Amino acid sequence: MLLFKTAIALSLLACASASAQLSVGVVYMNQLFEKHPEKVSYGLEAETKMKAIANDQRKKDWEAKAVRMGEIDQEARALLKVIDSSPNETEKEEAKKKFTALMTVRQQVIAEYNSAQQTFEEFSAAENKKLNQEMALKMRSILDSITKTIQEEAKIRNLDFVFEVSGSTSTGISTLPFVNEKAVIDLTPDLLKTMEAQTKKTE
């Protein structure tokens, strides 16, 4: 299907160059999309939301449980050292009691750690899914806006065709591997200015 569309596009370009009555424009959609003011601002907004998810209090609670487990393990190692090497039997017995009590606490902390991990991971998965859906809708809206702006510009310039020349095929080669710059009108610079002006009007 992609090769078929490419063949049609090249055929139309050939017709355009052969006929003085046809007027052809090109656009670099990658530039229009990446530099679109709304895309840039939303990119920053999305990044802020992603950081908020990653740094949520649930994550901090999970990390706090991990720190607590580390402290318990360190304390347990110290008690085991006393149990193994202390010449004082009373001290050994006391250390054994503390170790047993500490292991009970450790089991509780492990349960809390696992619960905190599950809570954060479920929250993170749900929020990231919601954000990805939001991003997809936003990107689609921006692309639709760009397409509408291209159509309006083409009508103003009385163009017969406008080709997108930054896209590439599955081989990585542009769908239009050659465009004679003298034979076409590159709308990209003017469209970028138009989109910036449109964004300012809506602010």
VEXDREN-2710 file (C-alpha; in Angstrom, 1 decimal):
% VEXDREN-2710
k/r/px/py/pz
1/MET/0.0/0.0/0.0
2/LEU/2.8/2.4/0.9
3/LEU/4.7/1.7/-2.4
4/PHE/1.4/2.2/-4.3
5/LYS/0.9/5.6/-2.6
6/THR/4.5/6.5/-3.3
7/ALA/4.1/5.6/-7.0
8/ILE/1.0/7.7/-7.2
9/ALA/2.8/10.7/-5.5
10/LEU/5.7/10.4/-7.9
11/SER/3.3/10.2/-10.9
12/LEU/1.5/13.3/-9.8
13/LEU/4.7/15.2/-9.3
14/ALA/5.8/14.2/-12.9
15/CYS/2.4/15.5/-14.2
16/ALA/2.9/18.7/-12.2
17/SER/6.3/19.4/-13.6
18/ALA/5.0/18.7/-17.1
19/SER/2.1/21.0/-16.9
20/ALA/2.4/24.8/-16.4
21/GLN/-1.1/24.8/-15.1
22/LEU/-0.3/22.7/-12.0
23/SER/1.1/24.3/-8.9
24/VAL/2.7/22.0/-6.3
25/GLY/3.7/22.6/-2.7
26/VAL/5.6/20.6/-0.2
27/VAL/5.7/20.4/3.6
28/TYR/8.1/18.9/6.1
29/MET/5.6/17.4/8.6
30/ASN/8.3/16.4/11.0
31/GLN/9.3/20.1/11.4
32/LEU/5.7/21.2/11.6
33/PHE/4.9/18.7/14.3
34/GLU/8.1/19.0/16.4
35/LYS/8.0/22.8/16.4
36/HIS/4.3/23.2/16.8
37/PRO/3.9/25.6/19.8
38/GLU/1.1/23.4/21.3
39/LYS/3.2/20.3/20.9
40/VAL/6.1/21.9/22.6
41/SER/4.1/23.3/25.5
42/TYR/2.2/20.0/25.9
43/GLY/5.5/18.1/25.9
44/LEU/6.6/20.0/28.9
45/GLU/3.2/19.5/30.6
46/ALA/3.4/15.7/29.9
47/GLU/6.9/15.5/31.2
48/THR/5.8/17.2/34.5
49/LYS/3.0/14.7/34.8
50/MET/5.3/11.8/34.3
51/LYS/7.7/13.1/36.9
52/ALA/4.8/13.5/39.3
53/ILE/3.7/9.9/38.8
54/ALA/7.3/8.7/39.3
55/ASN/7.7/10.8/42.5
56/ASP/4.3/10.1/44.0
57/GLN/4.1/9.7/47.7
58/ARG/3.2/6.0/47.1
59/LYS/6.7/5.6/45.6
60/LYS/8.3/7.3/48.6
61/ASP/6.4/5.0/51.0
62/TRP/7.7/2.0/49.1
63/GLU/11.2/3.3/49.2
64/ALA/10.9/4.1/52.9
65/LYS/10.0/0.4/53.6
66/ALA/13.1/-0.7/51.6
67/VAL/15.3/1.6/53.8
68/ARG/13.7/0.2/56.9
69/MET/14.4/-3.4/55.8
70/GLY/18.0/-2.4/55.2
71/GLU/18.2/-1.0/58.7
72/ILE/16.7/-4.2/60.2
73/ASP/19.2/-6.4/58.3
74/GLN/22.1/-4.3/59.5
75/GLU/20.9/-4.6/63.1
76/ALA/20.4/-8.4/62.6
77/ARG/23.9/-8.8/61.4
78/ALA/25.2/-7.0/64.5
79/LEU/23.2/-9.3/66.8
80/LEU/24.4/-12.4/65.0
81/LYS/27.9/-11.2/65.5
82/VAL/27.3/-11.0/69.2
83/ILE/25.6/-14.4/69.3
84/ASP/28.5/-16.0/67.4
85/SER/31.5/-14.4/69.1
86/SER/30.6/-12.9/72.5
87/PRO/32.2/-14.8/75.4
88/ASN/29.5/-13.5/77.7
89/GLU/26.6/-16.0/77.8
90/THR/24.2/-13.5/79.3
91/GLU/24.9/-11.1/76.5
92/LYS/24.5/-13.9/73.9
93/GLU/21.0/-14.8/75.3
94/GLU/20.0/-11.2/75.3
95/ALA/21.1/-10.9/71.7
96/LYS/19.2/-14.0/70.7
97/LYS/16.0/-12.6/72.2
98/LYS/16.5/-9.3/70.4
99/PHE/17.2/-11.2/67.2
100/THR/14.0/-13.3/67.4
101/ALA/11.9/-10.2/68.1
102/LEU/13.7/-8.4/65.2
103/MET/12.8/-11.2/62.8
104/THR/9.2/-10.8/63.7
105/VAL/9.4/-7.1/62.9
106/ARG/11.2/-7.9/59.7
107/GLN/8.4/-10.2/58.5
108/GLN/5.9/-7.3/59.1
109/VAL/8.1/-4.9/57.3
110/ILE/8.4/-7.3/54.4
111/ALA/4.6/-7.5/54.2
112/GLU/4.4/-3.7/54.3
113/TYR/7.1/-3.4/51.6
114/ASN/5.3/-5.8/49.3
115/SER/2.0/-4.0/49.8
116/ALA/3.6/-0.6/49.2
117/GLN/5.2/-1.9/46.0
118/GLN/1.9/-3.3/44.7
119/THR/0.1/-0.1/45.6
120/PHE/2.6/2.1/43.7
121/GLU/2.9/-0.2/40.7
122/GLU/-0.9/-0.3/40.3
123/PHE/-1.2/3.5/40.7
124/SER/1.7/4.0/38.2
125/ALA/0.2/1.6/35.6
126/ALA/-3.2/3.3/35.8
127/GLU/-1.9/6.8/35.7
128/ASN/0.6/6.1/32.8
129/LYS/-2.2/4.5/30.8
130/LYS/-4.4/7.5/31.4
131/LEU/-1.6/9.8/30.4
132/ASN/-0.7/7.8/27.3
133/GLN/-4.3/8.0/26.1
134/GLU/-4.3/11.7/26.8
135/MET/-1.1/12.1/24.8
136/ALA/-2.4/10.1/21.9
137/LEU/-5.5/12.3/21.7
138/LYS/-3.5/15.5/22.0
139/MET/-1.0/14.4/19.3
140/ARG/-3.9/13.5/17.0
141/SER/-5.5/16.9/17.6
142/ILE/-2.3/18.6/16.8
143/LEU/-1.8/16.6/13.6
144/ASP/-5.4/17.4/12.5
145/SER/-4.8/21.1/13.2
146/ILE/-1.6/21.0/11.1
147/THR/-3.5/19.3/8.3
148/LYS/-6.2/21.9/8.4
149/THR/-3.7/24.7/8.3
150/ILE/-1.9/23.1/5.3
151/GLN/-5.2/22.9/3.5
152/GLU/-6.1/26.5/4.2
153/GLU/-2.6/27.7/3.1
154/ALA/-2.9/25.6/-0.1
155/LYS/-6.2/27.3/-1.0
156/ILE/-4.8/30.7/-0.4
157/ARG/-1.8/29.9/-2.7
158/ASN/-4.1/28.2/-5.3
159/LEU/-2.0/25.0/-5.1
160/ASP/-3.1/21.9/-6.8
161/PHE/-1.1/19.4/-4.7
162/VAL/0.8/19.5/-1.4
163/PHE/3.2/16.6/-0.7
164/GLU/4.6/15.6/2.7
165/VAL/8.4/15.1/2.0
166/SER/9.8/14.2/5.4
167/GLY/8.0/10.9/5.8
168/SER/9.9/7.7/5.0
169/THR/9.1/4.2/3.9
170/SER/9.9/1.0/5.7
171/THR/13.4/1.1/4.1
172/GLY/14.1/4.5/5.6
173/ILE/14.0/6.2/2.2
174/SER/11.8/9.2/1.8
175/THR/8.5/8.6/0.1
176/LEU/9.6/11.3/-2.3
177/PRO/13.4/10.7/-2.7
178/PHE/13.8/13.8/-4.9
179/VAL/12.0/17.1/-5.1
180/ASN/13.1/19.9/-7.4
181/GLU/13.0/22.9/-5.1
182/LYS/12.6/25.3/-8.0
183/ALA/9.5/23.4/-9.2
184/VAL/7.6/23.4/-5.9
185/ILE/6.7/25.8/-3.1
186/ASP/7.9/24.8/0.4
187/LEU/5.1/25.9/2.7
188/THR/6.9/24.8/5.9
189/PRO/8.4/28.2/7.0
190/ASP/5.2/30.1/6.5
191/LEU/3.1/27.4/8.1
192/LEU/5.3/27.5/11.2
193/LYS/4.7/31.3/11.5
194/THR/1.0/30.7/10.9
195/MET/0.7/28.1/13.6
196/GLU/2.6/30.3/16.1
197/ALA/0.3/33.2/15.4
198/GLN/-2.8/30.9/15.8
199/THR/-1.5/29.7/19.1
200/LYS/-0.9/33.2/20.4
201/LYS/-4.5/34.1/19.5
202/THR/-5.9/31.3/21.6
203/GLU/-3.8/32.2/24.7
END
